[in-house]
Amino acid sequence: MLEIIVPELFSFIEKHKNENTDTLRFRFHNADGKWIALAINHIESLQKCGRKFGKMQPEIMAAPLSVEQASSEPVAIMHAEIAHRLVKNPRMFLDMTCGLGIDFKAIANVLGNQCKSIAVELQPVLSEAAAYNFRTMQNVSVVNADSVEWLENTPYRFNLIFIDPARRDGEGRRLYNIHDCMPDVGAIIPVLEKKTDKVMVKLSPMLDVSRTMADLPCSELHIVDESGDCREILAVIDFTSPIPDSENVLITIHSSTKKTLTFTRSEERASKASYGIPRPGDMLFEPSPATMKAAPFSLLSEKYNLTKLHQNTHLYFSSSANPDLPGKWHEITEVLPFSSSMAKVLSKKKLNADVAVRNFPLSAPELARRLSVKTSGDSRITGVTANDGSRLLIIARK
């Protein structure tokens, strides 16, 4: 048994798991036992993660800050499915940034016991916790080391390496640029190429797609939505095949972790959108955040027979909804010209509706004030610019 993972730790967690962790730290700051801090960190992690990790929740979570960056259970399973597709007859797998180990466990499980899976973790306490959490897994080992130094010196060559670079600096501030994170994946590409066939890199959802493809020799990009937010960009680097130019990198949008649309930017550039103005009864399509980041704007129109409102108004409409597309559908009830007189008419109705804008001269709060709308209810009013330059208010049921 590891030095800080003792029976007292688990009884402490069970007794205090619903208490305020700041209060616990103050109450027990002079208590004997190296395991106290770990126990309180685990309690804080439990309170933060909720149901995020599902059946993959670690027995010991040593770093509450890691809960935020760690993959949820569905996203980790998606990572494992991609890994399984990428690697045939796996012999060696490495996770360079183990953390809580959610991704490592999912990928190691899907690659199977015949594959030797190694997790490297820089922080000693996280490393000890990971070793405890993975103690029943076969052909798995945990190494406490600087993963770049370790990789440079190891005699092993891997079929697959997974990297989730730390996106906080020493003072806890968020980092977004690939080169600011640790490790700097762009800087260690030569090392990776010597030591592995393929790499999966989990990146911040705030990154620009074009910048990502410029910084890394990607063969695939996966952009992931979860619970209505863009959660991550996952870059795949395949050293066994020629690296495609950025126009031909496969971009896949995942909505609720299910693959919904795969395309290349060359396909997007070759597509032509159709434009028009919707009518009551049409269905309004609002692309998901991951779709907005991937930007297949003309392709959506041409491939799925959707009519776009304007080149820079990324909303579409159709006579019927397509539930397979990554986004939300709303039933249009009214399409009104936006003007001062129309604003006065609507303001007298005292509507309850959410208010949004796309390519519109007013912000959503400004439009809500002009219309005297209470921002609640089952309807949505969206201020848009149409392809003929007119400003419209589209009222739709959610």
N, C-alpha and C positions, 0 to 999 in steps of 0.2 A: 504494500500500500504506500502511496506517495506521502511525503512528509506532511503536507498541509491538508490532505484529504483523509480525514479521520472520522470515526463515528459521531463524535460530538458536533461536527459540522452539520450533519444531516438533521440531527435533533434540534439544533439551533434554528435551522431554516424552517423546519416544520412549525416550531413554536412561534417564530416572529415573522412569518412570510407576509402577513397583512399589515405590518407596522411601517411607519414612516422611516425610510432608511437614513435620513439626516439625523433623526432622533436616535436611531440605533448606533450610528457612528459616534455621536456625542456620549451616549451612555456607556459604550464599551471601548472607548478610546484607550483606556489604561488596562484593559483586560488581558490576561495571559492567553497565549495561543496564537500562532501565526495564521490559523485558519479563520479567525474572526472576520478579518477584512474580506477574505474570499466568500464567506457565508453571506455577508451583507451585500457584497457585489452581486452575488447570485440572486438574492432577494430583489434587489433593484432591477436586475435583468428580467426576472420573472414578471415584475410589475410593468415593465416596459413592453415586453414582447407580446403579451396577451396570447392569442392563438396563432401568431405569425408562423411559428415553426411546426405546428401540428404534431404529428407522430415523430418528427425528427428533432424535437426539442432536446438539447443536451442535458445530461444529468447535472453537470456543473457548468455554469456560465460565469466566467471570471471577469468580464469587462462589459459593464453596461453600455459603454459607448459603442461597442462592437454590434450591439443589437440593431442599431440603426442601419449600419452598412451591410450587415449579414443578409443573405438571400432568404426570402420566405420559403416555406416548404414547396409550393407550386413552382416557384422560379428555380429552385435548386433541382427539382425533378426535370424541368425543361433543360437546364444545363446538362444534366446527366443524359438525357435523350440525345442532345447534340453530340456529346462526347461519344456515346455509343455508335452514332452514325459515322463520326469522323475516324474512329480507331477500330481496325479489324485485328483480331488475334492480339489483344494488348498484352504486353509483358511488363511494362514499367510506366507508372503514372506518378506525377509530382504535383502537389499543391504548394506553391511558394509562399502563400500568405494564408495560413490555416485559419487564424482568428477563432471563431466559435466552431468552425468545422462543418457547417451545414452543407456547403457545396462539396467539400472533400468527401463527406460520408455518402452523399447521393451518388457522386461520380464513381467512387471506389466500389460501391455496391453494384452499380450497373456494369462496371468493367469486369467484375467477378474475382473469385479467389485465386485464379491462375495468374492474375496481374499483381505484381508487387506495387503497393501504393504507399507513397511517402509524403507526409505532411511536414513542412518546415514552418516554424513559428519563432519570431524574434523575442517575444516577451516570455520570460521563464514561467510565470504563473499561468498564462494562456497555454503554454506548451504542456505543463503538467496536467492542466484540466483536460486538454485534448487527449493526452495519453490515457487518462482515466476513462474518458467518454468512449474511446475506441478500443478499449481493452478486450472486448469480446470479438472484434473483427479479425478475420484471418488475413495473414500476409500484409499487415498494415504496421507502419512504424511512424513515430513522431520524433522530429529532430528540433532541438532548441538551438537556433543559429541564425546568422544573417544569411538569408536565402541566396543572395547573389554570390557572396563569397563561397557558400557551400556548393552551389551549382558549378562555379568555376573550378572547384577542386575535386568534385566527385568523379569517380571513374564511370559512373552510370550514364547511359544514354536513354532518353525517355521517348515513349510513343506519343505522350501528351503531357503538356504542362498547363496548369490552371493558375492564373494570377488575378487577384483582386487587390490592386494597389491601395494602400492607406490614403484616404482622402481628407485627412486632418493634419495640420502642422503641430509643432510641439506645444502650442498654446491652445489647441483645440479648434482653430479656425478652419473652415471648409476650404478644400483645394479642388480645383476643377481641371486645370491644365494637366495633360498627361505627364509632362516633364517636371511638374512640381510634386507629384505623388511619389510614394515610396513602395516598391522600387520604381524608378523611371524606366518604364518598359521600352520606350523609344531608344534609350541609351544602351540597353543591354541586348538589342536585337542580334548583334554578332555572337554573343554568348549563347543565346537561345538557339540560334541556328546550328551551332556546334553540338548542342546537347539534346535536341528534340526534333521530332518530325512536325508536330503541330502544337499550337498554343491557343488557348482561350483566355481572353483578357476582359474582365468585367470592368466597365468604365462608368463614370458619372453620367446621368441622364442630361446634365446641363451642357455636355460637349456638343460642338457643332459637327455634323456628319462629315462635311468636306474637310474640316480640320483634322478629324480623326483619321480619315483615309490618307491625308498628307503626312501625318505623324507616324502611322504604322502601315506596314505592308500587308494590308488586309486582303483576304480572299472572300470573306463573308462578314456582314454586319447584321446583328440581330437587335432590333429596337423593341423594348418590352413595355407594354402597358400592364398595370395592375391596379385594381380598385380606382380606376379613373385617372390615374397619374402615369406619366412616363417614368419608369423605375430605373432603367439602365440601358446602356449600349453595350452589347457583347461583341467584341471583335475576335474573329478567327483568323489565325495566320497559319498557312499551310506551306511549309518549306519543301514539301515533296513535289509541288507543282509550280509552274510559272505563276508569279504574282500578277493578277490582272491589273490593267490600268483602272483608275477610279471610275471610269464610265461603265466598266463591266464587272464591278464588285457586286456580288449578290446581296441584296438588302431584303431582309425579312422582317415584317411587322408581326409582332405577337400581341394579341389582345386577350387578356385574362390568361396569358401564357399558352394560348393556342395559336398555331401558325395560321395567319389569315391572308397574307399577301406577300409574294416574293417578286422582286423586279430588279432591274438594273437602271442606272441613270441614263444609259443609252436608250433603253426602251421608253423611259419617261420623255426624253427629248424627241423621240420619233412619234409620240402620241399627240393627238389633237383633241382639244376639249371643245365641246359644244356649249353655247351660252344661250341664256334665255331668262325669262321672268316667270316665277311660279304662279300658280293659281290656288285658290282655296280647294282643299281636297287632295292636293299633292302632298308627298312626304318629303320633309326637309332632312337632309343628311348632314350631320356635323362630325367630321373626322376626329378620331381619337387623338390624344396628345402625341402618342408614338407615331401616328400617321402624319400629323403635322410636322414632326421632326424629320421623318423620312422623305416627305414632300413628293409623293407620286401624284401630283395634282391633275395633270392632263391624263395620265393613265387611268385614274379612277373614272373620269368622264367617258373615255373611249371604250375601255374594257368592260365597264359595268353599265353602260348606257345611262349615265347620269348627266344631267344638265347643270352646268356651273353658272353661278350668278355673275361672276366677273373674274378676270385673270387674277386679281389680287384679293378677291373675296372667296375664301376657301370654304364655301358652303355649296351644297348641291341639292338638286331635287329630282324626284322621279314620281311616276304614278303609283308605285308600290315600294315597300321597304325590302331591302336585301339584308336579312339578319346575319349573313356571313361576313359582311364588311366591318372593318374595325372602326366603330364609331357609334353615334346615337342617332335615332330617327325620331322625328316629331311630326305630327299631323298638322298641316297648315290650315288655319281657320280663316285668316284674313291677310291680304296683302294691300298695304295702304301707302300712298305717297307721303313722304315726310315733308312737312311744311309747318310754318308757325300756326296756321289755321287748324291743321290736323292735330297738332300738339295740344291746342286749346280744347278741341273736341274730346280728345282722349283724356285730358286731365280732368274734365268734368265727370267722367265715368268712374274715377277713383278705382282704377284697376288694381288687382293683386296679381303680380306676375314677376318672374325673374326677368332681368334686363341684361342683354348682351349686345355687343357691337362687333362687326367685322368690316374692316375697310370703310370706316364711317368717321365723319369729322368730329363727333362728340365721343367722350368716354362713356362707359356704361353708367357710372354714377350721375354724370351730367344729363344723359338722356332720361334716366329715371326721374330726376328733378324736373326736367322740362315736361314730362308726362304725368307728374304727380302720382307715380306708381309706387305702391308698397311692394317691396321686392320679396314676395312670397307667393305661394299659390301653385296651381297646377299648370299654369300657362307660362309661355316665354315670349317676350317681345325682343326681336333682334333687329337692330339698325344696321342696314347694309347699303352698299353701293352696287347697283346693277351694271350690266355690261354697256348699257346706253348712257351711263353716267348719272342716272337718276338715283335719288336717295329713297330707300323704301323702309317701311316697318313691316316685318313679317311676324304675325302673331300665330303661335302654334301651341298645340297641346303637347305636354311632355310625354 
